[in-house]
Amino acid sequence: MPFEHLLVLSFVLFTLAAAGFLTHKNIIVLLMFAELMLNAANIALVAFSKFSGALEPQVFVLMVFAVAAAEAGVGLAIVILLARSLKTLNIDTVKNLRG
């Protein structure tokens, strides 16, 4: 696949995920859109490593995978705690918490 096509794919995926992240109210859906944004960044990094022939972007991809896994684990733990205490996953309910 050509370099430009990979960058366009990455841009479109990131844009759609960012738009979804800003418009949806369910916490689990927000976590999925955040993962899609990280994967779009990974596609761009792989495209740059393929274009330049360097290995550094591939190392960054592995680091982004590790950050994404940690983010998913912590995010899902928070979602489980919120679901148990509030009995809902709507972000508007969580925004109204004070204390």
N, C-alpha and C positions, 0 to 999 in steps of 0.2 A: 504494500500500500504506500503511495507517495507521501512525502513529508507534509505537504499542504493538506491532504485529506485527513491525516491524523490530527492535525491542529484544528481543522474545522470541526471534526467529530468531537474533540475535546471541548472546544468552545461551545458548541451546541448543547452537549451534555451538561456542562457546567451552568450554562444559562438557564436551561430548563429546570435543573435541580435547584438553583438559587430562586427562581420564580416560584417553584413549588414550596420551598422552605418558607418563603415570605407569605404565602397565601393559605397554607393549611393550618389547622388548629390541633390536630392529634399529635401527641408527643412522639409516638412510635413512628409516624409518618415523617416527622421532622428529623428523627435520627436516620431514617432511610435516605432522605434527601441530603443530609450531611455526608453520609457515606458515598453517595453518588458524586458529590462535589469533590471529595478526595480521590475517587477513582478517575474523574475527569482530569485532575491534576496529574495523576499517575500516567495517563495516556499521553499527556503533553510531555512529561519527562522522558518517557520511553521514545517518543518521536524525536526529541532532541538528542538522545543518546544514539539513536539509529542514524540520525543525520550527521552528527559530529564524529561518531566512532569512539567517543570517550566512555569510560565506565562510571564516572562520577554520578551522572543522573540515575543510573540503575541502583546505585547505593542509596540515593535519596528516595527512590521508589520503595526500597525495603524499609527505610525508616518511616515513610508515610504509612506503609502497611502496619507497622508496629504501633504507630500513633492511632490509626484507625481501629485497630483491635482493642487498644486500651480505652479509646473513646466509646466504643460500642459496649464494652463491659461495664464501665462506670455509668454510662447513660442508661443502660438497661437496668442496672441496680437501682438507680434513682427512679426510673419509671415504675419498677415493682413497688418501691416504698410509697410513691405517690398514689399508685392504684390501690394499695392496701388502706392507706389513711383517708384518701378523698373519695374513693369509689368512682373515680372518673379519670380520663386521660385527656380532657380538654385543657388546652393551654390557658384559656381565659380564666378558668378556676384557679390555676396555679399562680397566675399573675396577681390575683387578689389577696394572696397570703401576705400577712404582715407579722413581724415578730422576730 
